[in-house]
């Protein structure tokens, strides 16, 4: 019973928190490197988007990427065109 609880409840929660941490880190690093203002992370069907503001325009812009993870471990980022 305890094993079922771990598999059904604990691991998905751990995975969700770890993926969220990596998404925010990737987004903030991308914006810091390019001199943009980081707003947040968006989620689509098969990819994530860094939402940012470039310069003084005030317009939201998006940079799309796929986060590669394996059992809570960060493996890499694939940027999409």
HURAJO-V28490 format. One record per pair of residues at least 12 apart in sequence whose ideal C-beta (glycine too) atoms are under 10 Angstrom apart, sorted by the first residue. I is the first residue (numbers start at 0). J is the second residue. D is the distance in whole Angstrom. If there is no record, write none. Layout:
# HURAJO-V28490
i->I j->J d->D
i->I j->J d->D
This chain:
# HURAJO-V28490
i->10 j->70 d->9
i->10 j->71 d->8
i->13 j->70 d->10
i->13 j->71 d->6
i->14 j->68 d->8
i->14 j->70 d->8
i->14 j->71 d->6
i->15 j->71 d->10
i->16 j->71 d->9
i->17 j->68 d->7
i->17 j->70 d->9
i->17 j->71 d->5
i->17 j->72 d->8
i->17 j->73 d->8
i->18 j->47 d->9
i->18 j->66 d->7
i->18 j->68 d->6
i->18 j->71 d->8
i->18 j->73 d->9
i->19 j->40 d->8
i->20 j->71 d->10
i->20 j->73 d->9
i->21 j->47 d->10
i->21 j->66 d->6
i->21 j->67 d->10
i->21 j->68 d->7
i->21 j->71 d->9
i->21 j->72 d->9
i->21 j->73 d->5
i->21 j->74 d->10
i->21 j->76 d->9
i->22 j->39 d->9
i->22 j->40 d->5
i->22 j->41 d->10
i->22 j->42 d->9
i->22 j->47 d->6
i->22 j->48 d->10
i->22 j->49 d->9
i->22 j->64 d->9
i->22 j->66 d->6
i->22 j->68 d->10
i->22 j->76 d->10
i->23 j->37 d->9
i->23 j->39 d->8
i->23 j->40 d->6
i->23 j->49 d->10
i->24 j->73 d->8
i->25 j->40 d->8
i->25 j->47 d->8
i->25 j->49 d->7
i->25 j->62 d->10
i->25 j->64 d->7
i->25 j->66 d->7
i->25 j->73 d->9
i->25 j->75 d->10
i->25 j->76 d->6
i->25 j->78 d->10
i->26 j->38 d->9
i->26 j->39 d->7
i->26 j->40 d->5
i->26 j->41 d->10
i->26 j->47 d->8
i->26 j->48 d->9
i->26 j->49 d->4
i->26 j->50 d->8
i->26 j->51 d->8
i->26 j->62 d->8
i->26 j->64 d->9
i->27 j->39 d->10
i->27 j->40 d->10
i->27 j->49 d->9
i->27 j->51 d->10
i->28 j->49 d->9
i->28 j->76 d->9
i->29 j->49 d->5
i->29 j->51 d->8
i->29 j->62 d->6
i->29 j->64 d->8
i->29 j->76 d->9
i->29 j->78 d->9
i->30 j->49 d->7
i->30 j->50 d->9
i->30 j->51 d->5
i->30 j->52 d->9
i->30 j->53 d->9
i->30 j->62 d->9
i->33 j->49 d->10
i->33 j->51 d->8
i->33 j->53 d->8
i->33 j->62 d->9
i->34 j->51 d->10
i->34 j->53 d->8
i->34 j->54 d->8
i->35 j->49 d->8
i->35 j->50 d->10
i->35 j->51 d->4
i->35 j->52 d->6
i->35 j->53 d->5
i->35 j->54 d->8
i->35 j->60 d->8
i->35 j->62 d->9
i->36 j->50 d->10
i->36 j->51 d->6
i->36 j->52 d->4
i->36 j->53 d->8
i->36 j->54 d->9
i->36 j->55 d->10
i->36 j->57 d->10
i->37 j->49 d->7
i->37 j->50 d->8
i->37 j->51 d->6
i->37 j->52 d->9
i->38 j->50 d->4
i->38 j->51 d->6
i->38 j->52 d->6
i->38 j->59 d->7
i->38 j->60 d->9
i->38 j->61 d->10
i->39 j->51 d->9
i->39 j->59 d->10
i->40 j->64 d->10
i->40 j->66 d->10
i->41 j->59 d->10
i->41 j->61 d->7
i->41 j->63 d->9
i->43 j->61 d->10
i->43 j->63 d->8
i->45 j->63 d->10
i->45 j->65 d->7
i->45 j->79 d->9
i->46 j->63 d->5
i->46 j->64 d->6
i->46 j->65 d->5
i->46 j->66 d->9
i->46 j->77 d->9
i->46 j->78 d->10
i->46 j->79 d->6
i->47 j->61 d->10
i->47 j->62 d->10
i->47 j->63 d->7
i->47 j->64 d->6
i->47 j->65 d->7
i->47 j->66 d->6
i->47 j->76 d->9
i->47 j->79 d->10
i->48 j->60 d->9
i->48 j->61 d->4
i->48 j->62 d->7
i->48 j->63 d->5
i->48 j->64 d->8
i->48 j->79 d->9
i->49 j->61 d->7
i->49 j->62 d->4
i->49 j->63 d->8
i->49 j->64 d->7
i->49 j->78 d->10
i->50 j->62 d->9
i->62 j->78 d->7
i->62 j->79 d->8
i->63 j->77 d->10
i->63 j->78 d->7
i->63 j->79 d->4
i->63 j->80 d->8
i->64 j->76 d->5
i->64 j->77 d->6
i->64 j->78 d->5
i->64 j->79 d->6
i->65 j->77 d->4
i->65 j->78 d->8
i->65 j->79 d->7
